[in-house]
Structures are given as C-alpha cells and as structure tokens.
Amino acid sequence: MSRPHQVSQLVLLLVLVLCFLATTTTARPGFLFTRTTGRCSPDYWGSRVESWPRMVPLTSTVSKVFGSRAFERYRSDLTLLEATVRNDDDGNVFPRLLKQASAALLNSYARKGFPYTAWEVKTRVIQGLVSERVAAHQAQLFTLANETCDLH
C-alpha cells in the first residue's frame, strides 16, 4: 500500500471516531440533574412505582392509621399517599415526622429486615407528637432507617 492511501484511511478513521464522539456527547444535556430516591424513601412510595402493601391502601388516612393523636395534629382527610409527597417538611418538624413515618410504615410491611415493625412505627409516631424536640428526633430516626433500608 502506498503512503497516501494509508494516510487517507487514517484520516477517514479519525473522522469516523470524531463523529461518533460528537454524536454521543451532544445527545446528552449540558447539565444533568437526577434526584436519587431509594426504594424505601417517601418519594419512592409517593411515586407509586411499586404497589403498596395490602395492609395500607392508597386511600388510608393518617388519622385512621396513626390514631387520634394524629387526627389532632393533621387534617382528618390527609392520606398516607399525600403525606409521602408533601413538600412542607423543611421548617416544621411535624410534617417531616409524618412523611418519614409514612414511608417507614410502608417499609415495615414491604421490606424484610426493616428495623421497625408496623406497631413500632405507629407507637413512635404517637410518642413523637408530644413535642417538637421529640418529633425532630423521631423523624431523624425514621429517615435513617428509610435511607439505610436499601442496603439490606
């Protein structure tokens, strides 16, 4: 083979490689943001990707699941599904407690090895409603359990 023919083949190969790289990099957005949610998070349960455990239908209200103390603190018609997708849990510890507790309750039914039973989740929610300090602490414990649940 002649030298010019080899050079033209190399140039053609280089052009093909560059075209391939250009199409794969331009097919991606310049900034990619993905919110990672584990299979045990409130966001995951709120997305309804997975069927909810039969013990807790989507229409279950917070007051029926967690009892009269929850009825006093939250809307009487608030469902567990609504509780998992709430976004008002930044400044107030009680919505955060409810959001994490709802996911913890679902995890207690659906995930083997979850550190709390359904009864423990319900009991801890009632205990957490006593004060903001206790609610914040219990919400943190539920958050930790929900976040580490995927590791089992």
C-alpha positions in Angstrom: 0.0 0.0 0.0 1.1 3.5 -0.7 1.7 6.0 2.0 -1.0 8.5 0.8 -3.6 5.7 0.8 -2.7 4.8 4.4 -2.9 8.4 5.5 -6.3 8.8 3.9 -7.6 5.7 5.7 -6.3 7.0 9.0 -7.9 10.4 8.3 -11.2 8.6 7.5 -11.0 6.5 10.7 -10.2 9.6 12.7 -13.2 11.4 11.2 -15.5 8.5 12.0 -14.3 8.3 15.6 -14.7 12.1 16.0 -18.2 11.9 14.5 -19.1 9.1 16.9 -17.8 11.0 19.9 -19.5 14.2 18.8 -22.9 12.5 18.5 -22.6 10.8 21.8 -21.6 13.9 23.7 -24.2 16.2 22.0 -27.0 13.7 22.7 -26.6 14.4 26.4 -27.8 17.5 28.0 -25.3 20.0 29.2 -26.4 19.8 32.8 -27.9 16.6 34.2 -29.8 16.6 37.4 -31.3 13.4 38.8 -32.8 13.1 42.1 -31.9 9.7 43.6 -34.5 8.1 45.6 -34.1 4.7 47.2 -36.7 2.0 47.2 -37.6 2.9 50.8 -37.9 6.7 50.7 -41.1 8.7 50.9 -40.5 10.0 47.4 -40.3 6.4 46.1 -43.6 5.4 47.8 -45.3 8.6 46.7 -44.4 7.9 43.1 -46.4 4.6 43.2 -43.8 2.8 41.2 -44.4 -0.2 43.4 -47.7 -1.5 44.7 -48.4 -0.6 48.2 -48.8 -3.3 50.8 -52.4 -4.6 51.1 -52.5 -3.6 54.7 -52.2 0.0 53.8 -54.4 1.0 50.8 -53.5 4.2 49.0 -56.6 5.9 50.4 -55.7 5.2 54.1 -56.0 8.4 56.1 -53.3 9.4 58.6 -55.8 9.6 61.4 -57.0 6.0 60.8 -53.5 4.6 60.6 -51.8 6.6 63.3 -54.8 7.2 65.6 -56.5 10.1 67.4 -53.2 12.0 68.3 -52.5 12.2 64.6 -56.1 13.3 64.0 -55.5 16.3 66.3 -52.2 17.3 64.6 -53.0 16.7 60.9 -56.0 17.2 58.5 -58.6 14.5 59.1 -58.7 13.6 55.4 -55.0 13.6 54.8 -53.9 10.3 53.2 -50.6 8.4 53.6 -50.0 8.9 49.9 -50.4 12.7 50.3 -48.1 12.5 53.4 -45.3 10.9 51.4 -45.3 13.6 48.7 -45.6 16.6 51.0 -43.0 19.4 50.5 -43.7 21.4 53.6 -41.4 19.5 55.8 -38.5 22.0 55.8 -39.5 24.4 58.6 -41.9 22.3 60.6 -40.9 19.0 62.3 -44.4 17.5 62.4 -44.8 17.2 58.6 -41.3 15.8 58.4 -42.2 13.2 61.1 -45.4 12.2 59.2 -43.6 12.0 55.8 -40.8 9.7 57.2 -43.2 7.7 59.4 -45.5 7.0 56.4 -42.5 5.6 54.4 -41.3 3.7 57.5 -44.8 2.1 57.9 -44.9 1.0 54.3 -41.3 -0.3 54.6 -42.2 -2.2 57.7 -44.8 -4.2 55.7 -42.9 -4.4 52.4 -39.2 -4.8 53.3 -37.8 -7.8 55.1 -35.2 -6.7 57.6 -36.6 -3.2 58.1 -35.6 -2.2 61.7 -39.2 -1.3 62.8 -42.4 -3.3 62.9 -45.6 -1.6 61.9 -46.6 -1.5 65.5 -43.3 0.2 66.5 -43.7 2.8 63.8 -47.3 3.7 64.9 -46.2 3.8 68.6 -43.2 6.0 67.8 -45.3 8.4 65.8 -47.7 8.9 68.7 -44.7 9.4 71.0 -43.2 11.9 68.6 -46.3 14.1 68.6 -45.6 15.1 72.2 -43.2 17.9 71.3 -41.1 19.4 68.5 -37.9 18.1 70.0 -39.2 14.5 70.2 -40.8 14.8 66.7 -37.5 16.0 65.2 -35.5 13.2 66.9 -38.0 10.5 65.8 -38.2 11.9 62.2 -34.4 11.7 62.1 -34.5 8.0 63.2 -37.1 7.2 60.6 -35.1 9.0 57.9 -32.0 7.0 58.8 -34.0 3.7 58.7 -35.6 4.6 55.4 -32.2 5.6 53.9 -30.4 2.5 55.0 -33.2 0.2 54.2 -31.9 -0.3 50.6 -28.6 -1.7 52.0 -30.2 -4.8 53.4 
